[in-house]
Protein backbone atom coordinates (compact mmCIF):
# COMPACT_ATOMS: atom_id res chain seq x y z
CA UNK A 1 0.00 0.00 0.00
CA UNK A 2 1.30 3.44 -0.92
CA UNK A 3 0.10 6.56 0.92
CA UNK A 4 0.66 10.10 -0.31
CA UNK A 5 -0.27 13.44 1.21
CA UNK A 6 -4.00 13.98 1.55
CA UNK A 7 -4.08 17.59 0.36
CA UNK A 8 -3.25 16.79 -3.24
CA UNK A 9 -4.90 13.64 -4.64
CA UNK A 10 -3.46 14.41 -8.10
CA UNK A 11 -0.10 13.16 -6.84
CA UNK A 12 -1.86 9.84 -6.22
CA UNK A 13 -2.90 9.81 -9.86
CA UNK A 14 0.70 10.42 -10.92
CA UNK A 15 1.97 7.55 -8.75
CA UNK A 16 -0.84 5.28 -9.94
CA UNK A 17 0.00 5.93 -13.60
CA UNK A 18 3.72 5.39 -13.06
CA UNK A 19 3.11 2.10 -11.24
CA UNK A 20 0.63 0.97 -13.87
CA UNK A 21 3.20 1.60 -16.59
CA UNK A 22 5.98 -0.11 -14.63
CA UNK A 23 4.24 -3.39 -13.77
CA UNK A 24 2.46 -5.91 -15.92
CA UNK A 25 -1.28 -5.80 -15.22
CA UNK A 26 -1.32 -9.56 -15.64
CA UNK A 27 0.86 -9.95 -12.54
CA UNK A 28 -0.17 -7.00 -10.36
CA UNK A 29 -3.51 -5.26 -10.03
CA UNK A 30 -3.53 -1.63 -8.89
CA UNK A 31 -6.18 0.71 -7.55
CA UNK A 32 -6.26 4.26 -6.20
CA UNK A 33 -8.34 5.60 -3.32
CA UNK A 34 -8.69 9.39 -3.32
CA UNK A 35 -11.34 11.93 -2.44
CA UNK A 36 -13.51 13.62 -5.03
CA UNK A 37 -14.27 10.27 -6.71
CA UNK A 38 -17.49 8.21 -6.49
CA UNK A 39 -17.18 5.92 -3.46
CA UNK A 40 -19.43 3.16 -4.82
CA UNK A 41 -17.16 2.75 -7.82
CA UNK A 42 -14.26 2.47 -5.41
CA UNK A 43 -16.12 -0.18 -3.38
CA UNK A 44 -16.56 -2.29 -6.52
CA UNK A 45 -12.85 -2.02 -7.30
CA UNK A 46 -11.92 -2.92 -3.70
CA UNK A 47 -13.99 -6.09 -4.03
CA UNK A 48 -11.56 -7.24 -6.72
CA UNK A 49 -8.81 -7.32 -4.04
CA UNK A 50 -6.05 -5.33 -5.79
CA UNK A 51 -2.42 -6.13 -5.02
CA UNK A 52 -1.39 -2.46 -4.70
CA UNK A 53 -3.47 0.41 -3.32
CA UNK A 54 -2.36 4.01 -3.92
CA UNK A 55 -4.31 6.47 -1.80
CA UNK A 56 -4.65 9.36 0.58
CA UNK A 57 -5.05 8.72 4.34
CA UNK A 58 -8.50 10.29 4.61
CA UNK A 59 -10.25 8.28 1.90
CA UNK A 60 -8.43 5.07 2.84
CA UNK A 61 -9.62 5.46 6.43
CA UNK A 62 -13.19 6.07 5.23
CA UNK A 63 -13.22 2.73 3.45
CA UNK A 64 -11.60 0.92 6.37
CA UNK A 65 -14.46 2.12 8.57
CA UNK A 66 -17.40 1.86 6.18
CA UNK A 67 -16.65 -0.69 3.45
CA UNK A 68 -17.63 -4.19 4.50
CA UNK A 69 -14.94 -6.81 3.90
CA UNK A 70 -12.13 -4.31 3.30
CA UNK A 71 -9.15 -4.71 5.61
CA UNK A 72 -5.37 -4.43 5.56
CA UNK A 73 -4.62 -7.36 7.86
CA UNK A 74 -2.49 -9.04 5.18
CA UNK A 75 -0.53 -5.92 4.24
CA UNK A 76 3.20 -6.58 3.72
CA UNK A 77 4.57 -3.26 2.47
CA UNK A 78 3.69 0.31 3.53
CA UNK A 79 5.11 3.21 1.51
CA UNK A 80 4.78 6.83 2.69
CA UNK A 81 5.44 9.25 -0.16
CA UNK A 82 6.19 12.84 0.89
CA UNK A 83 6.76 11.29 4.31
CA UNK A 84 7.77 14.50 6.06
CA UNK A 85 4.29 15.91 5.36
CA UNK A 86 2.42 12.75 6.29
CA UNK A 87 4.25 12.61 9.63
CA UNK A 88 3.15 16.12 10.58
CA UNK A 89 0.56 16.64 13.32
CA UNK A 90 -2.14 17.58 10.80
CA UNK A 91 -2.26 13.94 9.63
CA UNK A 92 -1.71 12.45 13.10
CA UNK A 93 -5.24 11.16 13.75
CA UNK A 94 -5.77 9.57 10.32
CA UNK A 95 -2.30 8.03 10.10
CA UNK A 96 -2.41 6.69 13.67
CA UNK A 97 -5.73 4.95 13.00
CA UNK A 98 -4.31 3.34 9.87
CA UNK A 99 -1.12 2.24 11.64
CA UNK A 100 -3.21 0.65 14.41
CA UNK A 101 -5.05 -1.69 12.02
CA UNK A 102 -2.20 -2.85 9.80
CA UNK A 103 0.21 -5.66 10.75
CA UNK A 104 3.18 -4.75 12.94
CA UNK A 105 5.31 -7.18 10.95
CA UNK A 106 5.74 -5.30 7.70
CA UNK A 107 8.30 -3.41 5.63
CA UNK A 108 7.88 0.37 5.71
CA UNK A 109 9.42 2.79 3.20
CA UNK A 110 9.55 6.57 3.67
CA UNK A 111 10.33 8.83 0.70
CA UNK A 112 10.83 12.60 0.56
CA UNK A 113 13.14 15.19 -0.93
CA UNK A 114 13.26 16.91 2.49
CA UNK A 115 13.06 14.31 5.23
CA UNK A 116 12.49 15.36 8.81
CA UNK A 117 15.23 14.74 11.37
CA UNK A 118 12.90 14.81 14.37
CA UNK A 119 13.01 11.40 16.05
CA UNK A 120 9.52 11.84 17.46
CA UNK A 121 8.06 12.11 13.96
CA UNK A 122 9.96 9.12 12.64
CA UNK A 123 8.85 7.03 15.63
CA UNK A 124 5.23 7.65 14.67
CA UNK A 125 5.81 5.53 11.55
CA UNK A 126 6.65 2.62 13.89
CA UNK A 127 10.09 2.11 12.39
CA UNK A 128 12.34 -0.61 13.80
CA UNK A 129 16.03 -0.77 12.93
CA UNK A 130 15.60 1.67 10.03
CA UNK A 131 18.15 2.04 7.23
CA UNK A 132 18.61 5.52 5.76
CA UNK A 133 19.50 6.00 2.10
CA UNK A 134 20.14 9.55 0.90
CA UNK A 135 21.50 11.16 -2.24
CA UNK A 136 22.76 14.22 -0.39
CA UNK A 137 23.08 15.07 3.28
CA UNK A 138 22.19 18.73 2.73
CA UNK A 139 19.39 20.58 1.03
CA UNK A 140 20.41 21.68 -2.45
CA UNK A 141 19.20 22.46 -5.94
CA UNK A 142 20.59 20.90 -9.11
CA UNK A 143 23.46 22.44 -11.03
CA UNK A 144 21.37 22.76 -14.20
CA UNK A 145 18.97 25.16 -12.45
CA UNK A 146 19.58 28.89 -12.85
CA UNK A 147 18.27 30.79 -9.81
CA UNK A 148 17.68 34.55 -9.53
CA UNK A 149 15.57 36.97 -7.51
CA UNK A 150 14.22 40.51 -7.67
CA UNK A 151 13.74 42.81 -4.70
CA UNK A 152 10.37 44.43 -5.42
CA UNK A 153 8.05 46.84 -3.61
CA UNK A 154 4.94 44.94 -2.53
CA UNK A 155 2.64 47.17 -4.57
CA UNK A 156 4.64 46.55 -7.75
CA UNK A 157 5.00 42.76 -7.56
CA UNK A 158 2.49 42.21 -10.38
CA UNK A 159 4.49 44.58 -12.59
CA UNK A 160 7.73 42.69 -12.04
CA UNK A 161 5.96 39.40 -12.71
CA UNK A 162 4.61 40.61 -16.06
CA UNK A 163 7.99 42.17 -16.87
CA UNK A 164 9.69 38.77 -16.54
CA UNK A 165 6.89 36.90 -18.31
CA UNK A 166 7.25 39.24 -21.28
CA UNK A 167 10.91 38.25 -21.52
CA UNK A 168 10.02 34.52 -21.57
CA UNK A 169 7.28 34.23 -24.22
CA UNK A 170 5.92 30.74 -24.68
CA UNK A 171 7.86 29.21 -21.78
CA UNK A 172 6.11 26.51 -19.75
CA UNK A 173 5.84 28.31 -16.41
CA UNK A 174 4.61 27.42 -12.94
CA UNK A 175 3.89 30.39 -10.65
CA UNK A 176 3.61 29.63 -6.92
CA UNK A 177 1.45 31.78 -4.64
CA UNK A 178 0.48 31.50 -0.98
CA UNK A 179 -3.33 31.19 -1.08
CA UNK A 180 -6.01 29.53 -3.19
CA UNK A 181 -7.76 32.88 -3.69
CA UNK A 182 -4.61 34.37 -5.22
CA UNK A 183 -4.37 31.57 -7.78
CA UNK A 184 -7.70 32.51 -9.32
CA UNK A 185 -7.20 36.28 -9.08
CA UNK A 186 -3.75 36.12 -10.67
CA UNK A 187 -4.92 33.77 -13.43
CA UNK A 188 -7.81 36.09 -14.33
CA UNK A 189 -5.50 39.12 -14.26
CA UNK A 190 -2.95 37.51 -16.56
CA UNK A 191 -5.63 36.33 -18.97
CA UNK A 192 -6.95 39.88 -19.15
CA UNK A 193 -3.43 40.83 -20.20
CA UNK A 194 -3.44 38.20 -22.95
CA UNK A 195 -1.39 35.48 -21.26
CA UNK A 196 -2.47 31.84 -21.51
CA UNK A 197 -2.79 31.27 -17.77
CA UNK A 198 -4.95 29.00 -15.63
CA UNK A 199 -5.09 28.16 -11.94
CA UNK A 200 -5.09 25.04 -9.82
CA UNK A 201 -5.66 24.70 -6.08
CA UNK A 202 -6.80 22.32 -3.37
CA UNK A 203 -10.24 23.94 -3.35
CA UNK A 204 -11.03 22.60 -6.82
CA UNK A 205 -12.65 19.21 -7.33
CA UNK A 206 -10.47 16.29 -8.39
CA UNK A 207 -11.89 16.34 -11.93
CA UNK A 208 -11.22 20.05 -12.35
CA UNK A 209 -7.67 19.72 -11.02
CA UNK A 210 -6.92 16.91 -13.45
CA UNK A 211 -8.55 18.89 -16.25
CA UNK A 212 -6.37 21.92 -15.54
CA UNK A 213 -3.23 19.77 -15.34
CA UNK A 214 -4.03 18.08 -18.64
CA UNK A 215 -4.53 21.45 -20.35
CA UNK A 216 -1.17 22.59 -19.02
CA UNK A 217 0.58 19.37 -20.04
CA UNK A 218 -0.97 19.58 -23.50
CA UNK A 219 0.37 23.16 -23.74
CA UNK A 220 -3.07 24.64 -24.32
CA UNK A 221 -1.98 26.98 -21.53
CA UNK A 222 1.68 27.70 -20.80
CA UNK A 223 1.25 29.32 -17.37
CA UNK A 224 -0.01 27.44 -14.31
CA UNK A 225 -0.68 29.40 -11.10
CA UNK A 226 -0.70 27.13 -8.06
CA UNK A 227 -0.16 26.81 -4.31
CA UNK A 228 2.39 24.63 -2.53
CA UNK A 229 0.21 21.55 -2.89
CA UNK A 230 1.52 21.43 -6.49
CA UNK A 231 5.15 21.60 -5.37
CA UNK A 232 5.17 17.91 -4.44
CA UNK A 233 4.27 14.74 -6.26
CA UNK A 234 3.85 16.23 -9.73
CA UNK A 235 6.18 15.26 -12.56
CA UNK A 236 5.21 17.51 -15.45
CA UNK A 237 7.55 17.17 -18.38
CA UNK A 238 8.89 20.32 -20.03
CA UNK A 239 8.46 22.93 -17.27
CA UNK A 240 10.96 25.65 -18.22
CA UNK A 241 10.42 28.19 -15.46
CA UNK A 242 9.32 28.28 -11.83
CA UNK A 243 8.35 31.65 -10.37
CA UNK A 244 7.91 32.35 -6.67
CA UNK A 245 5.30 35.11 -6.69
CA UNK A 246 4.98 34.65 -2.92
CA UNK A 247 8.04 33.53 -0.97
CA UNK A 248 7.37 30.36 1.07
CA UNK A 249 7.52 30.74 4.84
CA UNK A 250 8.99 27.24 5.10
CA UNK A 251 12.42 27.21 3.44
CA UNK A 252 12.10 23.54 2.46
CA UNK A 253 9.07 24.37 0.32
CA UNK A 254 11.39 26.41 -1.91
CA UNK A 255 13.38 23.25 -2.71
CA UNK A 256 10.20 21.42 -3.66
CA UNK A 257 8.90 24.32 -5.77
CA UNK A 258 12.00 24.81 -7.89
CA UNK A 259 12.27 21.05 -8.24
CA UNK A 260 9.39 21.20 -10.74
CA UNK A 261 11.91 22.35 -13.37
CA UNK A 262 15.43 21.25 -14.33
CA UNK A 263 14.42 17.62 -13.93
CA UNK A 264 16.26 14.55 -15.24
CA UNK A 265 19.34 16.52 -16.29
CA UNK A 266 17.42 19.22 -18.16
CA UNK A 267 18.06 22.93 -17.62
CA UNK A 268 15.61 25.21 -15.86
CA UNK A 269 15.11 28.70 -14.48
CA UNK A 270 13.74 29.75 -11.08
CA UNK A 271 13.03 33.37 -10.21
CA UNK A 272 11.66 34.81 -6.96
CA UNK A 273 9.94 38.15 -6.33
CA UNK A 274 10.86 39.26 -2.82
CA UNK A 275 9.13 42.24 -1.25
CA UNK A 276 10.11 44.14 1.88
CA UNK A 277 8.06 41.82 4.09
CA UNK A 278 9.56 38.61 2.72
CA UNK A 279 13.28 39.37 2.76
CA UNK A 280 13.88 37.48 6.01
CA UNK A 281 12.20 34.35 4.65
CA UNK A 282 14.37 34.54 1.55
CA UNK A 283 17.53 34.88 3.63
CA UNK A 284 16.48 31.74 5.46
CA UNK A 285 16.19 29.95 2.12
CA UNK A 286 19.71 31.01 1.18
CA UNK A 287 20.96 29.82 4.57
CA UNK A 288 19.30 26.43 4.03
CA UNK A 289 20.91 26.08 0.60
CA UNK A 290 24.25 27.38 1.84
CA UNK A 291 24.61 29.88 -0.99
CA UNK A 292 23.62 33.36 -2.13
CA UNK A 293 21.19 33.51 -5.03
CA UNK A 294 21.93 36.04 -7.78
CA UNK A 295 19.90 39.25 -7.48
CA UNK A 296 18.55 40.95 -10.62
CA UNK A 297 17.27 44.46 -11.20
CA UNK A 298 14.79 45.90 -13.70
CA UNK A 299 14.57 49.31 -15.32
CA UNK A 300 12.21 51.43 -13.23
CA UNK A 301 10.73 53.14 -16.29
CA UNK A 302 9.77 49.80 -17.84
CA UNK A 303 8.01 48.79 -14.62
CA UNK A 304 6.09 52.07 -14.37
CA UNK A 305 4.90 51.74 -17.97
CA UNK A 306 3.22 48.44 -17.05
CA UNK A 307 1.59 49.78 -13.90
CA UNK A 308 -1.61 51.29 -15.30
CA UNK A 309 -2.39 48.45 -17.72
CA UNK A 310 -1.91 45.81 -15.01
CA UNK A 311 -4.01 47.75 -12.50
CA UNK A 312 -6.85 47.90 -15.01
CA UNK A 313 -6.63 44.16 -15.67
CA UNK A 314 -6.56 43.36 -11.97
CA UNK A 315 -9.59 45.56 -11.31
CA UNK A 316 -11.53 43.74 -14.02
CA UNK A 317 -10.49 40.41 -12.47
CA UNK A 318 -11.69 41.54 -9.04
CA UNK A 319 -15.00 42.62 -10.57
CA UNK A 320 -15.36 39.20 -12.17
CA UNK A 321 -14.70 37.47 -8.85
CA UNK A 322 -17.28 39.70 -7.17
CA UNK A 323 -19.86 38.89 -9.85
CA UNK A 324 -19.20 35.18 -9.33
CA UNK A 325 -19.84 35.53 -5.62
CA UNK A 326 -16.23 36.17 -4.62
CA UNK A 327 -14.32 33.64 -2.60
CA UNK A 328 -17.39 32.44 -0.68
CA UNK A 329 -19.03 30.79 -3.72
CA UNK A 330 -16.04 28.91 -5.06
CA UNK A 331 -18.00 26.14 -6.73
CA UNK A 332 -19.96 28.60 -8.85
CA UNK A 333 -16.76 30.49 -9.63
CA UNK A 334 -15.09 27.29 -10.80
CA UNK A 335 -17.97 26.53 -13.15
CA UNK A 336 -17.78 30.03 -14.62
CA UNK A 337 -14.01 29.74 -14.83
CA UNK A 338 -14.27 26.49 -16.79
CA UNK A 339 -16.16 28.35 -19.51
CA UNK A 340 -13.62 31.16 -19.47
CA UNK A 341 -10.45 29.12 -19.61
CA UNK A 342 -10.02 28.97 -23.36
CA UNK A 343 -6.56 29.81 -24.58
CA UNK A 344 -6.55 33.40 -25.90
CA UNK A 345 -5.40 33.75 -29.48
CA UNK A 346 -3.35 36.85 -28.83
CA UNK A 347 -2.76 39.79 -26.55
CA UNK A 348 -5.82 41.96 -26.14
CA UNK A 349 -6.51 45.24 -24.47
CA UNK A 350 -8.72 45.17 -21.36
CA UNK A 351 -12.23 46.51 -21.67
CA UNK A 352 -12.88 50.12 -20.82
CA UNK A 353 -14.46 50.83 -17.47
CA UNK A 354 -15.12 53.54 -14.94
CA UNK A 355 -12.92 53.89 -11.92
CA UNK A 356 -14.19 52.02 -8.90
CA UNK A 357 -13.65 52.63 -5.24
CA UNK A 358 -13.40 48.88 -4.57
CA UNK A 359 -10.26 47.33 -3.17
CA UNK A 360 -7.49 46.65 -5.59
Secondary structure as GFF3:
##gff-version 3
##sequence-region A 1 360
A	DSSP	beta_strand	2	4	.	.	.	ID=ss1
A	DSSP	alpha_helix	10	22	.	.	.	ID=ss2
A	DSSP	beta_strand	30	33	.	.	.	ID=ss3
A	DSSP	alpha_helix	39	46	.	.	.	ID=ss4
A	DSSP	beta_strand	52	56	.	.	.	ID=ss5
A	DSSP	alpha_helix	57	66	.	.	.	ID=ss6
A	DSSP	beta_strand	77	81	.	.	.	ID=ss7
A	DSSP	alpha_helix	83	86	.	.	.	ID=ss8
A	DSSP	three_ten_helix	89	91	.	.	.	ID=ss9
A	DSSP	alpha_helix	92	101	.	.	.	ID=ss10
A	DSSP	beta_strand	107	111	.	.	.	ID=ss11
A	DSSP	alpha_helix	119	124	.	.	.	ID=ss12
A	DSSP	beta_strand	145	151	.	.	.	ID=ss13
A	DSSP	three_ten_helix	154	156	.	.	.	ID=ss14
A	DSSP	alpha_helix	157	167	.	.	.	ID=ss15
A	DSSP	beta_strand	173	176	.	.	.	ID=ss16
A	DSSP	alpha_helix	180	192	.	.	.	ID=ss17
A	DSSP	beta_strand	197	200	.	.	.	ID=ss18
A	DSSP	alpha_helix	206	217	.	.	.	ID=ss19
A	DSSP	beta_strand	223	226	.	.	.	ID=ss20
A	DSSP	three_ten_helix	228	231	.	.	.	ID=ss21
A	DSSP	beta_strand	241	244	.	.	.	ID=ss22
A	DSSP	alpha_helix	251	258	.	.	.	ID=ss23
A	DSSP	beta_strand	268	274	.	.	.	ID=ss24
A	DSSP	alpha_helix	279	289	.	.	.	ID=ss25
A	DSSP	beta_strand	294	296	.	.	.	ID=ss26
A	DSSP	alpha_helix	300	323	.	.	.	ID=ss27
A	DSSP	three_ten_helix	326	328	.	.	.	ID=ss28
A	DSSP	alpha_helix	330	340	.	.	.	ID=ss29
###
